[in-house]
Amino acid sequence: MIRSELLQALAKANPELRADDVEAIVDVFFDEIAQRLTDGGRVELRGFGAFSTRERDARKGRNPRTGESVDVPGKRVPFFKPGKEIRARLNV
């Protein structure tokens, strides 16, 4: 599902809301998740899963074109751990 499909599904399920209101709600939802992760926090949606970040160490990589060795800096990457209910629904 892409963002526009999500907006359409929410608008259809909530006809009392204007399209602008639905879009504003989705924007706030995703902005809050992103901000919490940026601050080093964790976001847990019961029954769905948890979003967090993990540290990746700096390492030596390889340029696939030239085969030359390059330094890849350490970084934080997003991580999602599905909840028990979503795993059960996927493995029915």
C-alpha positions in Angstrom: 0.0 0.0 0.0 1.3 3.4 -0.9 0.5 6.7 0.8 -2.3 7.7 -1.6 -4.0 4.4 -1.1 -3.8 4.8 2.6 -5.4 8.3 2.4 -8.2 6.9 0.1 -8.9 4.0 2.5 -9.0 6.3 5.5 -11.2 8.8 3.7 -13.6 6.0 2.7 -13.8 4.7 6.2 -14.4 8.1 7.7 -16.7 10.0 5.3 -17.3 12.7 7.9 -13.7 13.9 7.5 -12.6 16.1 4.6 -9.7 14.9 2.5 -7.5 17.7 3.9 -8.2 16.5 7.4 -7.3 12.9 6.6 -4.1 14.0 5.0 -3.2 16.2 8.1 -3.9 13.2 10.4 -1.6 10.9 8.4 1.1 13.7 8.3 1.0 14.1 12.0 1.1 10.4 12.6 4.2 9.8 10.5 5.9 13.0 11.6 5.6 12.0 15.2 7.0 8.5 14.5 9.9 10.0 12.6 10.6 12.6 15.3 10.6 10.1 18.1 13.1 7.9 16.2 15.2 10.9 15.5 15.3 11.7 19.2 16.5 8.1 19.8 13.2 6.9 21.1 11.0 3.9 20.4 7.5 3.8 19.0 5.3 0.8 19.9 1.9 0.1 18.3 0.3 -2.6 20.3 -0.7 -5.6 18.2 1.3 -4.2 15.2 4.9 -3.8 16.2 7.6 -1.5 17.4 9.8 0.9 15.5 13.3 1.7 16.9 16.8 2.5 15.6 19.9 0.5 15.6 23.5 1.6 15.4 25.6 0.4 12.4 29.4 0.4 13.0 31.8 2.0 10.5 33.2 -0.5 8.1 35.2 -1.0 5.0 33.1 -1.3 1.9 33.9 -1.9 -1.8 33.0 0.3 -4.8 31.3 -2.2 -7.1 32.5 -0.4 -10.3 36.2 -0.2 -9.5 36.6 -2.7 -6.7 38.3 0.0 -4.7 38.0 -0.2 -0.9 36.0 2.7 0.6 35.3 3.8 4.2 31.6 3.5 5.1 30.8 5.7 8.2 28.8 4.4 11.1 25.1 5.4 11.1 21.7 4.8 12.8 19.2 2.9 10.8 15.4 2.3 11.4 14.4 -1.1 12.6 10.9 -2.6 12.8 10.0 -5.6 15.0 6.5 -7.0 14.2 4.2 -7.8 17.2 2.9 -11.2 18.1 -0.5 -10.5 16.6 0.8 -9.4 13.2 3.2 -12.4 13.0 0.2 -14.8 13.8 -1.9 -13.2 11.0 1.0 -13.6 8.5 1.5 -17.3 9.4 -2.0 -18.6 9.4 
